[in-house]
Amino acid sequence: MTRSVAVLGSTGSIGTQALDIIGREPGRFALRAIAAGRNVALAAAQAVRFQVPLVGVAGEQTTSADDVRSAIAAAAATAGRSGYDPEIVTGPEAASVVASCGADVVLNGITGAIGLRPTLAALAAGSTLALANKESLIIGGPVVREAAAPDQIVPVDSEHSAIAQSLRAGRSSEVRRLVVTASGGPFRGMTRKQLADVTPDAALKHPNFAMGRVITTNSATLVNKGLELIEAHLLFDVPMERIDAVVHPQQIIHSMVEFHDGAVVAQLGLPTMGVPIALGLSWPDRLVDVETPVDWSRAMDWRFEPVDDDAFPAVRIAREVGAAGGTAPAAYNAANEIAVDAFHDGRVGFLDIVGTVERVVGDHASVAGRFDATSVEGVLSADAWARDRARELLGLGAHPGTGAMI
């Protein structure tokens, strides 16, 4: 039976890989809709290739349906496929409109807090949500969990996909601990003093993966691992104190589950995203020959190290935030997004990213009562507050409407 699929963030790393997989499985998947950001030309080419019925572009506020239609016409002419005339939606709500199209599977590959409303739209439409946008679950934890039916969310992050696969080896009541692995990023082994002088270019040199600016920087600070601990807590309903992070530079083991008899089940594979994305689309079934397996005829060494909480305090802070719950995770994520942009704009240093996150999270504790974590409006209010507070701490000035693009 063919599954219809909508891909949010179709022009990003996750989205382009997903479309490659869909293109290799024409009898299994039918691309029903895509949503993209600023890369209109690539989105148009994707739409033409797959003859997608619904195309959404958030992009800049000046991007109109006519602009998208012109780009599609140009791509169709180049491909020799004239006559293609899809439905087009543009603007801030474009991804949510696409997410609510009723596809069997909605892959949310958007980066950042702007993925929350599309996540909720997909769940409300009854679609299976293949979730790569960890931020929407982290900031909207109680709201998203309330909106989701059992087994409606399939994780696409490699670490959480690994946990989901490993959990099939036993009952949930038998789980003692989850272990999330981390590459350690490009600065593994550096001291806090050494980290003070690292540059934005250096922060974007991930040792194993090619990802977008925010996710790659988050991997360098280990904020990404902090977010993943919170996400694991919310996805698998395991208390924060029973979720560990360990540095595994080779990233062959993507994560592990420890059961109460002492057995540890791990999911292994090359450090690529093909298998997690494919499983997000086809869960619980596996596709054939998605990736090259590990070559067991070749000698190799795997290393494991504890997280250096002094040099990389983001994981420690995330543990506290996850245990606090409410809108604390929203504050953690929002402050980080502002600080990452400021770092790449040359306004602050590398250590200021997590330093700002910690200060915003600390300040949030005194105002948490203002925000209703069980409503979208409350979550977004906390998100907006944290962004403005981060801007204030970084000397960037308030930004009217911060957070309102969600």
SVG drawing of the C-alpha trace seen along z (x, -y; Angstrom):
<svg xmlns="http://www.w3.org/2000/svg" viewBox="-7 -48 50 58">
<polyline fill="none" stroke="black" stroke-width="0.4" points="0.0,0.0 1.4,-3.4 1.8,-5.9 1.3,-9.6 3.9,-11.9 4.3,-15.6 7.8,-16.9 8.3,-20.1 11.7,-21.7 12.1,-19.9 15.1,-22.0 17.1,-21.3 19.4,-18.4 16.7,-16.1 14.2,-17.1 16.5,-16.5 17.5,-13.1 13.9,-12.2 13.0,-13.1 15.9,-11.0 14.5,-8.0 11.0,-8.7 12.3,-8.9 13.9,-5.5 10.6,-4.0 7.9,-5.2 5.6,-2.2 5.8,-2.7 5.6,-6.5 3.7,-9.3 4.9,-12.9 1.7,-14.8 3.0,-18.1 6.2,-20.0 7.0,-23.1 10.2,-25.1 11.8,-28.2 13.8,-30.6 15.2,-28.3 12.3,-28.8 14.3,-27.6 15.1,-24.2 11.6,-23.8 10.3,-24.5 12.6,-21.9 11.5,-19.4 7.8,-20.1 8.3,-19.6 10.3,-16.4 7.6,-14.8 4.6,-16.6 3.6,-17.6 -0.1,-18.6 0.5,-21.1 3.6,-23.4 4.1,-25.7 6.8,-28.4 7.3,-30.4 10.4,-32.3 10.5,-36.0 7.3,-38.0 7.7,-39.4 7.6,-36.0 4.2,-35.7 2.4,-32.8 3.1,-34.4 6.9,-34.3 6.6,-30.6 4.5,-29.9 7.1,-31.6 9.9,-29.5 7.9,-26.4 7.2,-27.4 10.9,-27.9 11.8,-24.6 9.1,-22.8 10.4,-24.3 13.9,-23.2 12.6,-19.7 10.4,-19.6 7.3,-19.0 4.9,-21.9 1.3,-21.8 2.1,-21.2 -0.1,-23.5 0.0,-22.8 -1.8,-24.5 0.5,-27.0 0.5,-28.5 2.9,-31.2 3.6,-33.0 4.3,-32.2 1.4,-29.6 2.5,-27.7 4.2,-24.9 1.1,-24.4 -1.2,-24.3 1.0,-21.7 1.2,-19.7 -2.6,-19.6 -3.1,-18.2 -4.0,-14.8 -1.0,-12.8 -0.4,-9.4 3.1,-10.6 4.2,-14.2 8.0,-14.5 8.8,-17.7 12.4,-18.5 12.1,-22.2 14.8,-23.6 13.9,-25.6 10.8,-26.6 8.9,-27.6 8.2,-23.9 5.7,-23.8 2.5,-24.8 3.2,-22.5 3.8,-19.6 0.4,-20.3 -1.2,-20.6 0.0,-17.2 -1.1,-15.6 -4.5,-17.2 -4.9,-15.9 -4.3,-12.4 -1.1,-11.9 1.8,-9.9 4.4,-12.5 8.0,-11.6 9.7,-14.1 13.1,-15.6 12.2,-19.0 13.1,-18.2 12.5,-21.8 8.7,-21.5 8.5,-18.7 10.9,-20.2 9.3,-23.6 5.7,-22.3 6.1,-19.1 2.8,-18.9 0.9,-20.4 2.4,-18.0 2.0,-15.0 -1.6,-15.8 -2.2,-16.2 -0.5,-13.0 -2.3,-9.6 -0.3,-6.6 2.5,-5.8 1.6,-8.8 5.1,-10.3 8.0,-8.4 11.4,-9.9 13.8,-10.8 16.8,-12.1 19.4,-9.3 19.7,-9.0 16.0,-8.7 15.5,-6.4 18.2,-4.2 16.4,-4.1 13.0,-3.4 14.7,-0.5 16.4,0.8 13.3,0.7 11.8,3.3 14.0,5.8 12.0,5.6 9.0,4.2 8.9,0.6 8.6,1.8 12.0,3.6 13.9,0.4 16.4,-0.8 18.2,-3.5 18.6,-5.2 22.1,-6.1 22.3,-8.8 25.6,-9.0 27.4,-12.2 30.2,-12.8 31.7,-15.5 31.6,-17.9 34.6,-19.6 36.0,-20.8 36.0,-17.5 38.9,-17.5 39.3,-21.2 39.3,-23.1 36.9,-25.9 39.8,-28.3 40.6,-27.1 36.9,-27.3 36.9,-31.0 38.7,-31.8 37.0,-29.4 35.4,-30.9 32.1,-30.5 33.8,-28.8 35.4,-26.3 32.1,-25.6 30.6,-24.5 33.2,-21.8 31.3,-18.8 33.5,-15.7 30.9,-13.3 27.7,-15.1 26.9,-17.8 24.0,-19.8 22.6,-23.3 24.1,-26.2 22.0,-26.0 22.2,-22.2 26.0,-22.1 26.7,-24.9 24.5,-23.1 26.6,-20.0 29.7,-22.1 28.3,-23.5 26.6,-20.2 23.3,-22.1 22.0,-19.6 22.8,-16.7 21.0,-18.6 18.0,-19.0 18.1,-15.3 18.0,-14.3 14.9,-16.4 13.4,-14.9 14.2,-11.4 12.4,-12.1 9.3,-13.3 9.3,-10.7 9.8,-7.6 8.5,-8.7 11.7,-7.9 12.7,-10.2 15.6,-12.5 17.7,-10.9 17.6,-7.6 18.9,-9.2 22.6,-9.5 24.8,-11.0 28.2,-9.6 30.7,-10.8 31.4,-8.3 33.5,-10.1 33.1,-7.4 29.2,-7.7 28.8,-4.0 26.6,-3.3 23.7,-5.8 22.3,-5.2 21.5,-2.4 18.9,-1.0 19.9,0.7 17.3,3.2 16.8,4.2 18.5,7.5 21.7,5.8 21.5,6.3 22.3,3.3 20.8,3.2 22.4,0.7 21.6,-0.3 24.7,-0.5 25.4,-2.0 27.5,-4.4 27.1,-8.1 24.5,-9.0 20.8,-9.9 19.5,-7.6 18.2,-4.8 16.5,-7.1 14.8,-9.1 13.7,-6.0 12.3,-4.5 10.4,-7.7 8.7,-7.3 8.1,-3.5 7.8,-2.7 7.6,0.0 8.8,1.6 12.3,1.3 13.2,0.5 15.9,2.4 19.5,1.2 19.0,-2.3 22.6,-2.5 25.8,-0.6 26.2,1.5 29.3,1.5 32.2,3.4 32.9,6.1 36.0,7.3 37.8,4.1 39.6,3.6 38.2,0.6 38.2,-0.9 35.3,-2.6 35.9,-5.0 33.6,-6.2 34.2,-9.2 32.1,-11.0 30.8,-14.5 33.1,-17.2 30.5,-19.3 33.0,-22.0 33.9,-22.7 30.4,-21.9 27.8,-22.7 24.9,-22.5 24.0,-18.9 24.0,-19.6 21.7,-22.6 19.4,-20.6 19.1,-17.9 17.9,-20.6 15.6,-22.1 14.1,-18.7 13.4,-17.9 11.8,-21.3 9.5,-20.8 6.8,-23.4 8.1,-26.1 11.7,-25.8 12.7,-23.8 11.1,-26.5 13.3,-29.1 16.4,-26.9 15.8,-26.5 14.8,-30.1 17.7,-31.6 20.1,-29.3 18.6,-30.2 19.2,-33.9 22.7,-33.3 23.7,-31.1 22.7,-33.8 24.6,-36.4 27.7,-34.2 27.6,-33.8 27.0,-37.5 30.3,-38.2 28.5,-39.9 29.5,-37.4 32.0,-34.7 31.4,-30.9 31.1,-30.5 28.5,-33.3 26.1,-30.9 25.6,-28.5 26.3,-31.2 23.3,-33.1 21.2,-30.0 22.1,-29.4 21.2,-33.0 17.9,-33.0 16.9,-29.6 17.8,-30.9 15.7,-34.1 12.9,-32.0 12.5,-30.2 11.3,-33.4 8.7,-34.1 7.6,-30.6 4.3,-31.1 3.3,-33.6 3.2,-30.9 0.7,-28.1 2.7,-25.1 -0.5,-23.3 -1.5,-25.9 0.2,-26.9 -0.2,-30.5 1.5,-30.0 4.4,-28.1 4.9,-30.8 4.7,-33.5 7.5,-31.8 9.5,-31.4 9.1,-35.1 10.0,-36.2 13.2,-34.1 14.2,-35.5 13.8,-39.0 15.6,-38.3 18.5,-36.7 18.7,-39.7 18.8,-42.0 21.6,-40.0 23.6,-40.0 23.1,-43.7 21.2,-43.2 18.1,-45.2 14.5,-44.0 13.0,-42.7 9.3,-43.5 7.4,-40.4 10.2,-37.9 8.8,-34.4 5.6,-35.5 6.7,-33.9 5.8,-30.5"/>
</svg>
